[in-house]
Amino acid sequence: MGRAIHKLSTKEIERRRDARALGDGGGLWLFRSGIAAASWVFRFARQGKSHDLGLGPYPEITLQRARDKAAELRRALAEGQDVLADRRPVIATGQIAQSPRTGMSFAEAAAKYIAAMEKSWTRESTHQWTASLANYAHEHIGGMSVAAVDTANVLAVLTPIWSSKTETASRIRGRIEKILDWAKAQGLRNGHENPARWVGHLENLLPRPDRLAKVEHFKAVPVTAMPGFIARLRERSDVTARALEFLTLTACRSGEVRGARWDEINLAEAVWTIPANRMKARKAHTVPLTARAIAILAEVAKVRRGDYVFPGKRNALGSIHGLDNLMGDIGEGASVHWLRSTFRDWCGENGKDRILAEMSLAHKVGNDVERSYARSDLLARRRELMDAWAEFCG
């Protein structure tokens, strides 16, 4: 191909665990979505457009296996084969399956299902669905006709990770089930039973997830440690640090902060209105901005580029893993998500109104009848609460 290949080594991959993308040459790339999540991708151009084929997760797929798969794909392309439409994805042996598929592939069905649902999802959910299927499912069934996927194929996806990555495997099973249900509703499976269903089927073939692996919740920052955490955070001047502090002061979710846009900010009224399509509850949420939160906005505005408040390399700030990694860098071994838990603990320990605390977290309060009478968002009272929280943190 006229380019140097085999640029990487296993030692180099492990040494550069903070790199988002590593190229081995010849179209082979290793992309990371966090310190622990990485997957191989073969990138090539066809008819002036760039295409990516997932080759499976690293380190389950070793560097040598990924190179073998990439070499087979390069040979297929050199022979004029249409590796996107005519062949199944690369399988575990490093060979391309020789039997052509018929009808819509599982990967195509997955993409159509995600496209149909993403308007009702958060951007993070869309990313998680897309990434998990690309990393674990498409290697085995992505190129198969969606009509042909059977129990053995589903088990080929799940069995290798059912014990080692139980929560991930369970989610993937549910996602495969929904995609196959969608395909059946579209008339693409000829009325076949869903081979990914759990009740009455896979529960008889796989151990129950809750008995196989104990769910461990991420650690939250102790309330007493919050001032020190913020102090260490303010020693840094990068955009990620400002985003993490803004997230803490507003008690908002990671995706809401990372996707924050300048047109959502009203500095005159000191409020940030997150539109319904970016909220988990699909309802717009108005956030009172404290003096420190406004100071953070003024700081990042000095280097403003584009529509996003906290810009990343391309558009918005990248995935939640960058924020989690920063927490580790400043000596706090907790998850970003659980900063909201710390806020809630602080509210409880200091006798703050429960309804105000829940509304500040954009949680539903009361039953449907109670909510129908609770029209006010109690912005003024929530502003007092967030000012007190910011004072404690700062």
Secondary structure, DSSP 8 states (H G I E B T S, - for coil): --S------HHHHHHTTT-SEEEEETTEEEEESSSS-EEEEEEEEETTEEEEEEEEEETTS-HHHHHHHHHHHHHHHHTT--TTTSS--B-TTS-B--S---SSBHHHHHHHHHHHHGGGS-HHHHHHHHHHIIIIIIIIIITSBTTT--HHHHHHHHHHHHTTSHHHHHHHHHHHHHHHHHHHHTT-STT---TT-TTTTGGGTS--HHHHS---------GGGHHHHHHHHHT--SHHHHHHHHHHHHT--HHHHHT-BGGGEETTTTEEEE-GGGSTTSS-EEEE--HHHHHHHHHHHTT--SSBSSB-SSSB---HHHHHHHHHHTT--S-GGGHHHHHHHHHHHTT--HHHHHHHTT---S-HHHHHH-----HHHHHHHHHHHHHHH-
